Protein backbone atom coordinates (compact mmCIF):
# COMPACT_ATOMS: atom_id res chain seq x y z
CA UNK A 1 0.00 0.00 0.00
CA UNK A 2 2.85 2.40 0.82
CA UNK A 3 4.54 1.83 -2.51
CA UNK A 4 1.29 2.53 -4.36
CA UNK A 5 0.86 5.80 -2.46
CA UNK A 6 4.48 6.80 -3.08
CA UNK A 7 4.09 6.14 -6.78
CA UNK A 8 0.87 8.14 -7.21
CA UNK A 9 0.86 10.35 -4.11
CA UNK A 10 2.91 13.21 -5.55
CA UNK A 11 0.82 13.38 -8.71
CA UNK A 12 -2.39 13.34 -6.69
CA UNK A 13 -1.26 16.10 -4.32
CA UNK A 14 0.05 18.21 -7.23
CA UNK A 15 -3.24 17.91 -9.13
CA UNK A 16 -5.17 18.70 -5.94
CA UNK A 17 -3.13 21.87 -5.36
CA UNK A 18 -3.54 22.96 -8.98
CA UNK A 19 -7.30 22.42 -8.60
CA UNK A 20 -7.38 24.58 -5.45
CA UNK A 21 -5.53 27.42 -7.18
CA UNK A 22 -7.85 27.22 -10.20
CA UNK A 23 -10.91 27.19 -7.93
CA UNK A 24 -9.63 30.25 -6.02
CA UNK A 25 -8.98 32.03 -9.32
CA UNK A 26 -12.47 31.18 -10.62
CA UNK A 27 -14.09 32.37 -7.38
CA UNK A 28 -12.07 35.60 -7.48
CA UNK A 29 -13.14 36.24 -11.07
CA UNK A 30 -16.81 35.37 -10.53
CA UNK A 31 -18.37 36.99 -7.40
CA UNK A 32 -21.55 34.92 -7.68
CA UNK A 33 -19.47 31.75 -7.39
CA UNK A 34 -17.79 33.22 -4.33
CA UNK A 35 -21.17 34.04 -2.79
CA UNK A 36 -22.12 30.36 -3.06
CA UNK A 37 -19.41 29.64 -0.52
CA UNK A 38 -19.81 32.78 1.63
CA UNK A 39 -23.08 34.67 1.97
CA UNK A 40 -21.24 37.80 3.16
CA UNK A 41 -18.76 37.80 0.27
CA UNK A 42 -20.04 41.14 -1.07
CA UNK A 43 -19.16 43.04 2.13
CA UNK A 44 -16.05 45.26 1.89
CA UNK A 45 -14.56 43.98 5.18
CA UNK A 46 -14.89 40.31 4.15
CA UNK A 47 -11.55 38.47 4.10
CA UNK A 48 -10.98 34.91 3.08
CA UNK A 49 -8.59 32.99 0.83
CA UNK A 50 -10.53 34.08 -2.26
CA UNK A 51 -10.33 37.81 -1.49
CA UNK A 52 -6.68 37.51 -0.53
CA UNK A 53 -5.99 35.69 -3.80
CA UNK A 54 -7.95 38.31 -5.75
CA UNK A 55 -6.00 41.20 -4.18
CA UNK A 56 -2.63 39.55 -4.73
CA UNK A 57 -1.90 38.89 -1.06
CA UNK A 58 -0.31 35.55 -1.86
CA UNK A 59 3.24 34.64 -0.96
CA UNK A 60 5.07 32.69 -3.57
CA UNK A 61 8.60 31.57 -3.96
CA UNK A 62 10.61 33.04 -6.79
CA UNK A 63 13.56 31.07 -7.99
CA UNK A 64 16.17 32.36 -10.38
CA UNK A 65 17.22 29.54 -12.66
CA UNK A 66 20.38 30.28 -14.57
CA UNK A 67 20.27 29.43 -18.23
CA UNK A 68 22.78 26.77 -19.11
CA UNK A 69 24.72 28.01 -22.09
CA UNK A 70 27.18 25.67 -23.74
CA UNK A 71 30.73 26.85 -23.46
CA UNK A 72 32.58 26.64 -26.73
CA UNK A 73 36.19 27.68 -26.85
CA UNK A 74 37.50 28.62 -30.26
CA UNK A 75 41.18 29.33 -30.70
CA UNK A 76 41.97 31.41 -33.74
CA UNK A 77 45.60 31.55 -34.74
CA UNK A 78 46.75 33.74 -37.61
CA UNK A 79 47.97 31.82 -40.61
CA UNK A 80 51.54 32.88 -41.41
CA UNK A 81 53.05 31.83 -44.70
CA UNK A 82 56.55 32.71 -45.76
CA UNK A 83 58.92 31.53 -48.45
CA UNK A 84 62.68 31.27 -48.46
CA UNK A 85 64.73 31.51 -51.62
CA UNK A 86 66.80 28.40 -52.16
CA UNK A 87 68.97 27.91 -55.20
CA UNK A 88 68.43 24.75 -57.25
CA UNK A 89 71.85 23.34 -56.35
CA UNK A 90 70.91 23.09 -52.68
CA UNK A 91 67.78 21.13 -53.46
CA UNK A 92 69.58 18.36 -55.40
CA UNK A 93 70.16 15.04 -53.66
CA UNK A 94 73.61 14.43 -52.14
CA UNK A 95 76.21 13.38 -54.65
CA UNK A 96 74.45 14.93 -57.63
CA UNK A 97 75.78 17.81 -59.61
CA UNK A 98 74.04 20.12 -62.02
CA UNK A 99 73.87 19.14 -65.69
CA UNK A 100 76.96 19.62 -67.73
CA UNK A 101 75.33 22.30 -69.85
CA UNK A 102 74.99 24.51 -66.78
CA UNK A 103 78.71 24.36 -65.94
CA UNK A 104 80.65 27.21 -67.41
CA UNK A 105 83.90 26.14 -68.97
MOPAC internal coordinates of N, CA, C and O (Angstrom, degrees):
PM7 1SCF
backbone

  N    0.0000 0     0.00 0     0.00 0    0    0    0
  C    1.4481 1     0.00 0     0.00 0    1    0    0
  C    1.5259 1   111.04 1     0.00 0    2    1    0
  O    1.2310 1   120.47 1   141.14 1    3    2    1
  N    1.3511 1   116.72 1   -38.86 1    3    2    1
  C    1.4567 1   119.99 1  -179.17 1    5    3    2
  C    1.5183 1   111.24 1   -65.70 1    6    5    3
  O    1.2310 1   120.46 1   140.22 1    7    6    5
  N    1.3276 1   116.73 1   -39.78 1    7    6    5
  C    1.4569 1   119.55 1  -178.88 1    9    7    6
  C    1.5269 1   110.62 1   -66.61 1   10    9    7
  O    1.2310 1   120.28 1   143.27 1   11   10    9
  N    1.3151 1   117.07 1   -36.73 1   11   10    9
  C    1.4664 1   120.98 1   178.09 1   13   11   10
  C    1.5269 1   110.50 1   -64.76 1   14   13   11
  O    1.2310 1   120.56 1   139.50 1   15   14   13
  N    1.3422 1   116.54 1   -40.50 1   15   14   13
  C    1.4670 1   119.72 1   178.72 1   17   15   14
  C    1.5178 1   110.81 1   -69.19 1   18   17   15
  O    1.2310 1   120.08 1   141.19 1   19   18   17
  N    1.3365 1   117.45 1   -38.81 1   19   18   17
  C    1.4633 1   120.26 1   179.06 1   21   19   18
  C    1.5222 1   110.93 1   -64.45 1   22   21   19
  O    1.2310 1   121.03 1   143.34 1   23   22   21
  N    1.3214 1   115.64 1   -36.66 1   23   22   21
  C    1.4627 1   119.17 1  -177.55 1   25   23   22
  C    1.5208 1   111.24 1   -71.33 1   26   25   23
  O    1.2310 1   119.61 1   141.87 1   27   26   25
  N    1.3296 1   118.35 1   -38.13 1   27   26   25
  C    1.4614 1   120.92 1  -174.76 1   29   27   26
  C    1.5250 1   113.21 1  -113.02 1   30   29   27
  O    1.2310 1   120.06 1   175.86 1   31   30   29
  N    1.3213 1   117.49 1    -4.14 1   31   30   29
  C    1.4648 1   121.17 1  -176.44 1   33   31   30
  C    1.5157 1   113.45 1   -65.79 1   34   33   31
  O    1.2310 1   120.13 1   136.09 1   35   34   33
  N    1.3242 1   117.36 1   -43.91 1   35   34   33
  C    1.4670 1   120.44 1  -179.06 1   37   35   34
  C    1.5227 1   111.23 1   -65.13 1   38   37   35
  O    1.2310 1   120.10 1   138.92 1   39   38   37
  N    1.3085 1   117.42 1   -41.08 1   39   38   37
  C    1.4636 1   120.68 1   179.77 1   41   39   38
  C    1.5237 1   110.57 1   -66.92 1   42   41   39
  O    1.2310 1   120.49 1   142.32 1   43   42   41
  N    1.3276 1   116.67 1   -37.68 1   43   42   41
  C    1.4603 1   120.13 1   179.23 1   45   43   42
  C    1.5302 1   110.99 1   -67.29 1   46   45   43
  O    1.2310 1   120.22 1   134.16 1   47   46   45
  N    1.3187 1   117.19 1   -45.84 1   47   46   45
  C    1.4672 1   120.75 1  -179.94 1   49   47   46
  C    1.5260 1   110.49 1   -65.20 1   50   49   47
  O    1.2310 1   119.95 1   139.58 1   51   50   49
  N    1.3321 1   117.69 1   -40.42 1   51   50   49
  C    1.4619 1   120.97 1   178.82 1   53   51   50
  C    1.5284 1   111.05 1   -63.16 1   54   53   51
  O    1.2310 1   120.30 1   136.16 1   55   54   53
  N    1.3234 1   117.04 1   -43.84 1   55   54   53
  C    1.4696 1   119.38 1   179.52 1   57   55   54
  C    1.5279 1   110.85 1   -68.69 1   58   57   55
  O    1.2310 1   119.87 1   146.26 1   59   58   57
  N    1.3207 1   117.85 1   -33.74 1   59   58   57
  C    1.4547 1   121.29 1   176.66 1   61   59   58
  C    1.5340 1   111.09 1   -65.11 1   62   61   59
  O    1.2310 1   120.38 1   136.82 1   63   62   61
  N    1.3272 1   116.88 1   -43.18 1   63   62   61
  C    1.4640 1   120.53 1   179.02 1   65   63   62
  C    1.5294 1   111.98 1   -67.56 1   66   65   63
  O    1.2310 1   120.23 1   141.71 1   67   66   65
  N    1.3138 1   117.16 1   -38.29 1   67   66   65
  C    1.4688 1   120.07 1   175.95 1   69   67   66
  C    1.5209 1   109.72 1   -63.93 1   70   69   67
  O    1.2310 1   120.24 1   140.10 1   71   70   69
  N    1.3275 1   117.16 1   -39.90 1   71   70   69
  C    1.4704 1   120.99 1   177.40 1   73   71   70
  C    1.5231 1   111.96 1   -62.98 1   74   73   71
  O    1.2310 1   120.04 1   140.35 1   75   74   73
  N    1.3333 1   117.52 1   -39.65 1   75   74   73
  C    1.4692 1   120.60 1   178.56 1   77   75   74
  C    1.5267 1   110.83 1   -64.83 1   78   77   75
  O    1.2310 1   120.36 1   136.63 1   79   78   77
  N    1.3245 1   116.91 1   -43.37 1   79   78   77
  C    1.4698 1   119.92 1   179.29 1   81   79   78
  C    1.5272 1   110.39 1   -64.37 1   82   81   79
  O    1.2310 1   119.93 1   137.83 1   83   82   81
  N    1.3225 1   117.73 1   -42.17 1   83   82   81
  C    1.4629 1   120.37 1   178.39 1   85   83   82
  C    1.5293 1   111.81 1   -65.73 1   86   85   83
  O    1.2310 1   120.17 1   142.73 1   87   86   85
  N    1.3192 1   117.29 1   -37.27 1   87   86   85
  C    1.4643 1   120.86 1   177.24 1   89   87   86
  C    1.5306 1   110.61 1   -66.38 1   90   89   87
  O    1.2310 1   120.02 1   136.72 1   91   90   89
  N    1.3271 1   117.58 1   -43.28 1   91   90   89
  C    1.4708 1   120.79 1   176.93 1   93   91   90
  C    1.5271 1   110.93 1   -61.39 1   94   93   91
  O    1.2310 1   120.73 1   139.04 1   95   94   93
  N    1.3226 1   116.21 1   -40.96 1   95   94   93
  C    1.4702 1   120.32 1   179.04 1   97   95   94
  C    1.5235 1   110.90 1   -65.62 1   98   97   95
  O    1.2310 1   120.19 1   138.42 1   99   98   97
  N    1.3301 1   117.25 1   -41.58 1   99   98   97
  C    1.4673 1   120.38 1   178.95 1  101   99   98
  C    1.5247 1   111.22 1   -66.19 1  102  101   99
  O    1.2310 1   120.28 1   141.07 1  103  102  101
  N    1.3290 1   117.08 1   -38.93 1  103  102  101
  C    1.4674 1   120.39 1   179.24 1  105  103  102
  C    1.5210 1   111.43 1   -71.07 1  106  105  103
  O    1.2310 1   120.18 1   149.13 1  107  106  105
  N    1.3338 1   117.26 1   -30.87 1  107  106  105
  C    1.4634 1   119.97 1   176.91 1  109  107  106
  C    1.5217 1   110.89 1   -72.92 1  110  109  107
  O    1.2310 1   120.21 1   148.36 1  111  110  109
  N    1.3237 1   117.20 1   -31.64 1  111  110  109
  C    1.4622 1   120.71 1  -179.35 1  113  111  110
  C    1.5257 1   112.06 1   -81.42 1  114  113  111
  O    1.2310 1   120.01 1   151.21 1  115  114  113
  N    1.3176 1   117.59 1   -28.79 1  115  114  113
  C    1.4608 1   121.78 1  -176.42 1  117  115  114
  C    1.5367 1   109.53 1  -119.58 1  118  117  115
  O    1.2310 1   119.62 1   -79.48 1  119  118  117
  N    1.3483 1   118.34 1   100.52 1  119  118  117
  C    1.4718 1   120.45 1  -177.83 1  121  119  118
  C    1.5281 1   113.89 1   -61.11 1  122  121  119
  O    1.2310 1   119.95 1   148.92 1  123  122  121
  N    1.3102 1   117.69 1   -31.08 1  123  122  121
  C    1.4731 1   118.58 1   179.70 1  125  123  122
  C    1.5319 1   110.99 1   -67.28 1  126  125  123
  O    1.2310 1   120.21 1   146.71 1  127  126  125
  N    1.3160 1   117.21 1   -33.29 1  127  126  125
  C    1.4610 1   120.92 1   175.50 1  129  127  126
  C    1.5250 1   110.53 1   -68.27 1  130  129  127
  O    1.2310 1   120.81 1   144.33 1  131  130  129
  N    1.3276 1   116.05 1   -35.67 1  131  130  129
  C    1.4577 1   120.88 1   177.46 1  133  131  130
  C    1.5279 1   111.08 1   -68.75 1  134  133  131
  O    1.2310 1   120.58 1   144.31 1  135  134  133
  N    1.3185 1   116.50 1   -35.69 1  135  134  133
  C    1.4665 1   120.43 1   179.57 1  137  135  134
  C    1.5300 1   112.06 1   -70.60 1  138  137  135
  O    1.2310 1   119.83 1   160.79 1  139  138  137
  N    1.3326 1   117.94 1   -19.21 1  139  138  137
  C    1.4572 1   120.03 1   174.07 1  141  139  138
  C    1.5306 1   110.65 1   -66.57 1  142  141  139
  O    1.2310 1   120.96 1   147.58 1  143  142  141
  N    1.3134 1   115.76 1   -32.42 1  143  142  141
  C    1.4570 1   120.29 1   179.61 1  145  143  142
  C    1.5285 1   111.75 1   -85.61 1  146  145  143
  O    1.2310 1   120.88 1   136.60 1  147  146  145
  N    1.3414 1   115.92 1   -43.40 1  147  146  145
  C    1.4719 1   121.51 1   179.83 1  149  147  146
  C    1.5288 1   108.63 1  -123.14 1  150  149  147
  O    1.2310 1   120.59 1   -51.22 1  151  150  149
  N    1.3051 1   116.47 1   128.78 1  151  150  149
  C    1.4714 1   119.70 1   177.82 1  153  151  150
  C    1.5226 1   111.60 1   -75.45 1  154  153  151
  O    1.2310 1   119.87 1   154.43 1  155  154  153
  N    1.3221 1   117.85 1   -25.57 1  155  154  153
  C    1.4662 1   121.33 1  -179.80 1  157  155  154
  C    1.5290 1   111.91 1   -98.42 1  158  157  155
  O    1.2310 1   119.84 1  -153.31 1  159  158  157
  N    1.3049 1   117.91 1    26.69 1  159  158  157
  C    1.4632 1   121.57 1  -176.56 1  161  159  158
  C    1.5218 1   112.80 1   -68.66 1  162  161  159
  O    1.2310 1   119.70 1   158.80 1  163  162  161
  N    1.3292 1   118.17 1   -21.20 1  163  162  161
  C    1.4671 1   120.06 1  -178.06 1  165  163  162
  C    1.5313 1   112.61 1   -86.59 1  166  165  163
  O    1.2310 1   119.45 1   176.68 1  167  166  165
  N    1.3091 1   118.65 1    -3.32 1  167  166  165
  C    1.4623 1   121.15 1   178.02 1  169  167  166
  C    1.5264 1   110.43 1   -75.55 1  170  169  167
  O    1.2310 1   119.74 1   -36.30 1  171  170  169
  N    1.3337 1   118.11 1   143.70 1  171  170  169
  C    1.4688 1   120.04 1  -177.38 1  173  171  170
  C    1.5292 1   113.40 1   -69.64 1  174  173  171
  O    1.2310 1   119.15 1   154.55 1  175  174  173
  N    1.3387 1   119.22 1   -25.45 1  175  174  173
  C    1.4583 1   120.77 1  -178.73 1  177  175  174
  C    1.5269 1   112.53 1   -92.51 1  178  177  175
  O    1.2310 1   120.11 1  -172.15 1  179  178  177
  N    1.3360 1   117.40 1     7.85 1  179  178  177
  C    1.4609 1   121.67 1  -179.55 1  181  179  178
  C    1.5275 1   109.53 1   -73.95 1  182  181  179
  O    1.2310 1   120.36 1   -51.30 1  183  182  181
  N    1.3218 1   116.93 1   128.70 1  183  182  181
  C    1.4668 1   121.69 1   176.21 1  185  183  182
  C    1.5140 1   109.56 1  -131.07 1  186  185  183
  O    1.2310 1   121.65 1   -52.30 1  187  186  185
  N    1.2938 1   114.44 1   127.70 1  187  186  185
  C    1.4591 1   121.70 1   173.67 1  189  187  186
  C    1.5267 1   106.95 1  -152.31 1  190  189  187
  O    1.2310 1   120.38 1     4.59 1  191  190  189
  N    1.3164 1   116.87 1  -175.41 1  191  190  189
  C    1.4693 1   120.56 1  -178.51 1  193  191  190
  C    1.5262 1   111.58 1   -61.68 1  194  193  191
  O    1.2310 1   120.33 1   146.47 1  195  194  193
  N    1.3249 1   116.98 1   -33.53 1  195  194  193
  C    1.4692 1   120.59 1  -179.19 1  197  195  194
  C    1.5296 1   110.73 1   -68.03 1  198  197  195
  O    1.2310 1   120.09 1   133.61 1  199  198  197
  N    1.3255 1   117.42 1   -46.39 1  199  198  197
  C    1.4697 1   119.72 1  -179.56 1  201  199  198
  C    1.5233 1   110.96 1   -68.43 1  202  201  199
  O    1.2310 1   120.41 1   143.59 1  203  202  201
  N    1.3210 1   116.82 1   -36.41 1  203  202  201
  C    1.4676 1   119.05 1   176.77 1  205  203  202
  C    1.5277 1   110.58 1   -65.68 1  206  205  203
  O    1.2310 1   120.42 1   141.02 1  207  206  205
  N    1.3202 1   116.81 1   -38.98 1  207  206  205
  C    1.4625 1   121.12 1   178.13 1  209  207  206
  C    1.5303 1   110.46 1   -67.30 1  210  209  207
  O    1.2310 1   120.62 1   141.91 1  211  210  209
  N    1.3323 1   116.41 1   -38.09 1  211  210  209
  C    1.4642 1   120.77 1  -179.04 1  213  211  210
  C    1.5279 1   111.68 1   -69.23 1  214  213  211
  O    1.2310 1   119.95 1   147.73 1  215  214  213
  N    1.3298 1   117.69 1   -32.27 1  215  214  213
  C    1.4662 1   121.42 1  -178.72 1  217  215  214
  C    1.5311 1   112.65 1   -92.88 1  218  217  215
  O    1.2310 1   120.34 1  -175.24 1  219  218  217
  N    1.3029 1   116.96 1     4.76 1  219  218  217
  C    1.4614 1   120.62 1   176.01 1  221  219  218
  C    1.5098 1   114.15 1    78.04 1  222  221  219
  O    1.2310 1   119.60 1  -159.83 1  223  222  221
  N    1.3160 1   118.37 1    20.17 1  223  222  221
  C    1.4637 1   121.42 1   179.24 1  225  223  222
  C    1.5205 1   109.83 1   -89.39 1  226  225  223
  O    1.2310 1   121.00 1  -123.95 1  227  226  225
  N    1.3092 1   115.69 1    56.05 1  227  226  225
  C    1.4534 1   121.90 1  -177.50 1  229  227  226
  C    1.5178 1   107.70 1  -122.51 1  230  229  227
  O    1.2310 1   120.75 1   -51.82 1  231  230  229
  N    1.3064 1   116.16 1   128.18 1  231  230  229
  C    1.4587 1   120.13 1   175.87 1  233  231  230
  C    1.5157 1   108.54 1   -86.01 1  234  233  231
  O    1.2310 1   121.44 1   -46.26 1  235  234  233
  N    1.2978 1   114.85 1   133.74 1  235  234  233
  C    1.4577 1   119.17 1   176.10 1  237  235  234
  C    1.5159 1   108.80 1  -139.16 1  238  237  235
  O    1.2310 1   121.51 1   -24.84 1  239  238  237
  N    1.2599 1   114.71 1   155.16 1  239  238  237
  C    1.4522 1   120.91 1  -178.68 1  241  239  238
  C    1.5222 1   108.24 1   -90.03 1  242  241  239
  O    1.2310 1   121.34 1   -48.31 1  243  242  241
  N    1.3176 1   115.04 1   131.69 1  243  242  241
  C    1.4650 1   118.67 1   174.63 1  245  243  242
  C    1.5224 1   107.88 1  -110.80 1  246  245  243
  O    1.2310 1   121.60 1   -49.14 1  247  246  245
  N    1.2886 1   114.54 1   130.86 1  247  246  245
  C    1.4592 1   120.70 1  -177.33 1  249  247  246
  C    1.5183 1   108.02 1  -122.57 1  250  249  247
  O    1.2310 1   121.06 1   -51.93 1  251  250  249
  N    1.3076 1   115.59 1   128.07 1  251  250  249
  C    1.4600 1   120.25 1   175.27 1  253  251  250
  C    1.5245 1   108.01 1   -90.33 1  254  253  251
  O    1.2310 1   121.36 1   -62.98 1  255  254  253
  N    1.3091 1   115.01 1   117.02 1  255  254  253
  C    1.4581 1   120.57 1   179.70 1  257  255  254
  C    1.5156 1   107.54 1  -105.22 1  258  257  255
  O    1.2310 1   120.43 1   -63.03 1  259  258  257
  N    1.3192 1   116.79 1   116.97 1  259  258  257
  C    1.4629 1   118.36 1  -179.86 1  261  259  258
  C    1.5292 1   110.60 1   -71.01 1  262  261  259
  O    1.2310 1   121.29 1   -39.85 1  263  262  261
  N    1.2941 1   115.13 1   140.15 1  263  262  261
  C    1.4597 1   119.62 1   177.80 1  265  263  262
  C    1.5207 1   108.79 1   -76.81 1  266  265  263
  O    1.2310 1   120.81 1   -50.11 1  267  266  265
  N    1.2906 1   116.07 1   129.89 1  267  266  265
  C    1.4595 1   120.87 1   179.85 1  269  267  266
  C    1.5172 1   108.98 1   -84.80 1  270  269  267
  O    1.2310 1   121.16 1   -72.05 1  271  270  269
  N    1.3099 1   115.39 1   107.95 1  271  270  269
  C    1.4619 1   120.37 1   178.92 1  273  271  270
  C    1.5275 1   108.59 1  -102.75 1  274  273  271
  O    1.2310 1   120.25 1   -47.08 1  275  274  273
  N    1.3083 1   117.12 1   132.92 1  275  274  273
  C    1.4659 1   118.07 1   178.97 1  277  275  274
  C    1.5215 1   110.57 1   -66.92 1  278  277  275
  O    1.2310 1   121.54 1   -41.20 1  279  278  277
  N    1.2971 1   114.67 1   138.80 1  279  278  277
  C    1.4574 1   119.49 1  -179.94 1  281  279  278
  C    1.5163 1   108.56 1   -97.74 1  282  281  279
  O    1.2310 1   121.13 1   -62.06 1  283  282  281
  N    1.3074 1   115.45 1   117.94 1  283  282  281
  C    1.4554 1   121.29 1  -179.69 1  285  283  282
  C    1.5204 1   107.30 1  -119.66 1  286  285  283
  O    1.2310 1   121.25 1   -58.53 1  287  286  285
  N    1.2990 1   115.21 1   121.47 1  287  286  285
  C    1.4506 1   119.91 1   178.77 1  289  287  286
  C    1.5238 1   108.50 1  -102.34 1  290  289  287
  O    1.2310 1   121.05 1   -56.05 1  291  290  289
  N    1.3060 1   115.60 1   123.95 1  291  290  289
  C    1.4536 1   121.23 1   179.72 1  293  291  290
  C    1.5217 1   107.54 1  -118.98 1  294  293  291
  O    1.2310 1   120.98 1   -56.76 1  295  294  293
  N    1.3072 1   115.72 1   123.24 1  295  294  293
  C    1.4565 1   120.54 1   178.82 1  297  295  294
  C    1.5195 1   107.23 1  -103.41 1  298  297  295
  O    1.2310 1   121.10 1   -58.61 1  299  298  297
  N    1.3056 1   115.50 1   121.39 1  299  298  297
  C    1.4573 1   120.76 1  -179.69 1  301  299  298
  C    1.5235 1   107.79 1  -111.97 1  302  301  299
  O    1.2310 1   121.17 1   -64.60 1  303  302  301
  N    1.3046 1   115.37 1   115.40 1  303  302  301
  C    1.4630 1   120.87 1   177.58 1  305  303  302
  C    1.5207 1   108.37 1  -109.00 1  306  305  303
  O    1.2310 1   120.34 1   -42.54 1  307  306  305
  N    1.3206 1   116.95 1   137.46 1  307  306  305
  C    1.4704 1   118.35 1   178.99 1  309  307  306
  C    1.5287 1   110.58 1   -68.31 1  310  309  307
  O    1.2310 1   120.89 1   -39.72 1  311  310  309
  N    1.2855 1   115.91 1   140.28 1  311  310  309
  C    1.4521 1   121.89 1   178.80 1  313  311  310
  C    1.5276 1   108.64 1   -86.20 1  314  313  311
  O    1.2310 1   121.06 1   -63.21 1  315  314  313
  N    1.3126 1   115.57 1   116.79 1  315  314  313
  C    1.4743 1   121.03 1  -178.39 1  317  315  314
  C    1.5237 1   107.67 1  -111.38 1  318  317  315
  O    1.2310 1   121.26 1   -57.66 1  319  318  317
  N    1.3138 1   115.20 1   122.34 1  319  318  317
  C    1.4597 1   120.40 1   176.66 1  321  319  318
  C    1.5226 1   108.08 1  -120.33 1  322  321  319
  O    1.2310 1   120.85 1   -44.03 1  323  322  321
  N    1.2952 1   115.97 1   135.97 1  323  322  321
  C    1.4581 1   119.54 1   177.02 1  325  323  322
  C    1.5184 1   107.81 1  -144.87 1  326  325  323
  O    1.2310 1   121.11 1   -24.09 1  327  326  325
  N    1.3053 1   115.48 1   155.91 1  327  326  325
  C    1.4645 1   120.46 1   179.48 1  329  327  326
  C    1.5216 1   108.55 1  -127.03 1  330  329  327
  O    1.2310 1   121.75 1   -31.76 1  331  330  329
  N    1.3103 1   114.26 1   148.24 1  331  330  329
  C    1.4671 1   121.33 1  -179.52 1  333  331  330
  C    1.5158 1   106.83 1  -121.52 1  334  333  331
  O    1.2310 1   121.29 1   -48.48 1  335  334  333
  N    1.3130 1   115.14 1   131.52 1  335  334  333
  C    1.4635 1   120.31 1   178.19 1  337  335  334
  C    1.5174 1   109.01 1   -71.89 1  338  337  335
  O    1.2310 1   121.00 1   -50.51 1  339  338  337
  N    1.3170 1   115.70 1   129.49 1  339  338  337
  C    1.4528 1   120.71 1   177.85 1  341  339  338
  C    1.5155 1   107.44 1  -135.55 1  342  341  339
  O    1.2310 1   120.19 1   -56.20 1  343  342  341
  N    1.2998 1   117.24 1   123.80 1  343  342  341
  C    1.4721 1   118.28 1   179.92 1  345  343  342
  C    1.5312 1   110.35 1   -66.47 1  346  345  343
  O    1.2310 1   120.72 1   -21.77 1  347  346  345
  N    1.3188 1   116.22 1   158.23 1  347  346  345
  C    1.4629 1   121.99 1  -175.57 1  349  347  346
  C    1.5135 1   111.98 1   -64.32 1  350  349  347
  O    1.2310 1   119.52 1   151.56 1  351  350  349
  N    1.3073 1   118.53 1   -28.44 1  351  350  349
  C    1.4645 1   121.19 1  -177.73 1  353  351  350
  C    1.5337 1   110.19 1   -65.71 1  354  353  351
  O    1.2310 1   120.27 1   143.83 1  355  354  353
  N    1.3154 1   117.09 1   -36.17 1  355  354  353
  C    1.4592 1   119.80 1  -178.56 1  357  355  354
  C    1.5240 1   112.13 1   -71.47 1  358  357  355
  O    1.2310 1   120.37 1   157.43 1  359  358  357
  N    1.3227 1   116.91 1   -22.57 1  359  358  357
  C    1.4525 1   118.96 1  -177.18 1  361  359  358
  C    1.5248 1   113.05 1   -90.97 1  362  361  359
  O    1.2310 1   119.50 1   179.17 1  363  362  361
  N    1.3207 1   118.56 1    -0.83 1  363  362  361
  C    1.4674 1   121.48 1   177.90 1  365  363  362
  C    1.5207 1   109.53 1   -77.91 1  366  365  363
  O    1.2310 1   120.33 1   -30.02 1  367  366  365
  N    1.3451 1   116.97 1   149.98 1  367  366  365
  C    1.4593 1   118.98 1   177.48 1  369  367  366
  C    1.5346 1   110.92 1   -63.89 1  370  369  367
  O    1.2310 1   120.79 1   -20.61 1  371  370  369
  N    1.3256 1   116.09 1   159.39 1  371  370  369
  C    1.4695 1   120.90 1  -178.21 1  373  371  370
  C    1.5277 1   110.07 1   -62.61 1  374  373  371
  O    1.2310 1   120.95 1   -42.31 1  375  374  373
  N    1.2994 1   115.79 1   137.69 1  375  374  373
  C    1.4507 1   120.61 1   178.82 1  377  375  374
  C    1.5121 1   114.27 1    87.80 1  378  377  375
  O    1.2310 1   119.49 1  -177.91 1  379  378  377
  N    1.3069 1   118.57 1     2.09 1  379  378  377
  C    1.4551 1   121.81 1   179.97 1  381  379  378
  C    1.5096 1   108.68 1  -108.67 1  382  381  379
  O    1.2310 1   121.61 1   -36.34 1  383  382  381
  N    1.2845 1   114.53 1   143.66 1  383  382  381
  C    1.4605 1   120.25 1   178.96 1  385  383  382
  C    1.5049 1   107.83 1  -116.66 1  386  385  383
  O    1.2310 1   119.98 1   -15.11 1  387  386  385
  N    1.3173 1   117.64 1   164.89 1  387  386  385
  C    1.4456 1   119.99 1   176.28 1  389  387  386
  C    1.5251 1   111.42 1   -66.39 1  390  389  387
  O    1.2310 1   120.23 1   -17.59 1  391  390  389
  N    1.3303 1   117.17 1   162.41 1  391  390  389
  C    1.4721 1   118.81 1   178.56 1  393  391  390
  C    1.5345 1   112.59 1   -59.13 1  394  393  391
  O    1.2310 1   121.55 1   -23.58 1  395  394  393
  N    1.2606 1   114.65 1   156.42 1  395  394  393
  C    1.4538 1   120.38 1  -176.26 1  397  395  394
  C    1.5084 1   110.78 1   -63.48 1  398  397  395
  O    1.2310 1   119.41 1   148.61 1  399  398  397
  N    1.2997 1   118.72 1   -31.39 1  399  398  397
  C    1.4605 1   120.64 1  -178.31 1  401  399  398
  C    1.5176 1   112.09 1   -67.87 1  402  401  399
  O    1.2310 1   120.14 1   160.32 1  403  402  401
  N    1.3121 1   117.34 1   -19.68 1  403  402  401
  C    1.4681 1   120.86 1  -179.65 1  405  403  402
  C    1.5165 1   111.70 1   -86.34 1  406  405  403
  O    1.2310 1   119.77 1   165.97 1  407  406  405
  N    1.3528 1   118.04 1   -14.03 1  407  406  405
  C    1.4575 1   120.09 1  -176.72 1  409  407  406
  C    1.5265 1   107.96 1   -86.50 1  410  409  407
  O    1.2310 1   122.04 1   -53.59 1  411  410  409
  N    1.2839 1   113.69 1   126.41 1  411  410  409
  C    1.4701 1   118.51 1   179.40 1  413  411  410
  C    1.5100 1   108.83 1   -79.97 1  414  413  411
  O    1.2310 1   120.44 1   -46.80 1  415  414  413
  N    1.3369 1   116.76 1   133.20 1  415  414  413
  C    1.4462 1   118.21 1   179.87 1  417  415  414
  C    1.4916 1   113.08 1  -110.88 1  418  417  415
  O    1.2310 1   120.10 1   180.00 1  419  418  417

